[in-house]
Amino acid sequence: MKTLIETLTFRRMISPMLLQILFWGAIGGTLYGSAILYSRGHWAWPFPLIFGTLTVRVIFETAILAFRTYDRLGEIRDQLSGS
């Protein structure tokens, strides 16, 4: 119940969790696209498999970094106000 109240009052963010779900969807899409290229005998199928998954990872890590920074700054603020 506490988690629901924190989420509804915007004290807890749902975007990091949503980003993780979207990340796995994007990885699945990259793998699916690479499998389609492979099944059609296209010579470039390894490129989306390797570079596509790396690109998706870097993009989502950059996005999640903002939320992790915000959480860490909150922890620093709490430690400074406690001392």
N, C-alpha and C positions, 0 to 999 in steps of 0.2 A: 504494500500500500504506500509505503514511504517513497519507493521508486516512482510510482505513478504520480504522486503529488509533485515530486521534484521534476519530473518530465513535463507535467502540465504547467508548472510555474516557471519553466525555462531555466531551472537551476542545473538540470542535467540535459546534455545535448544528445539528440538521436542521430545527428548527422554522421558521427564516426561509425556507428553501427551500420547506417545506411550505406556509407562508403565501402565498408567491407563486403556487403551484399553485392553492390554494384561491381566491385573489383572482381569477385568470382564470376559474375555474369560476363564481364568483359574478357576474362581469361577463357571462359567457355566459348565465347564468340570467336576469339582468336584461334583457338584450337579447332573449332568447327570450320572456320574459313580455310585454315591450313589443310584440313582433311578433305574439303571439297576440291582444293587445288590438287592435292595428291591423287584423289580418285579420278580426276580428269586428265591425269598425266602431265600436268604443268610442271615445268622445270623449277619454278620459283617457290615451291611449297615450303622449303625449309626457312625461307626468310621471314614470313609472318610468324612461323612457329618460334623462331629464336628472337628476332627483333621486336615482333609484336608483343610477346609476353613481357619482354624487358621494358618496352615503352609503356605498357599499361602499368607495370609495377612502379616505374619512376613517377608517372603522373599521379597515381593514387597515393604514393608515399609523400609527394609534395603537398597534396591536399590534406592528408591526415596530419602532417607536420604542424599546420596552423592550430589544430585542435590540441595536439600534445603540448605545444608551446603555451597555449592558454591554460591548460591544466597545471602545468609546471609553475607558471607565474602565480596562479592561485595558491599553490602550495607554499611558495616563497612568501607571498603576502601573509598567509596564515602563520608561518613561522616567525616572521618579523613582528607581527602584532602580538604574538604570544610572549615574546621575550621582553 
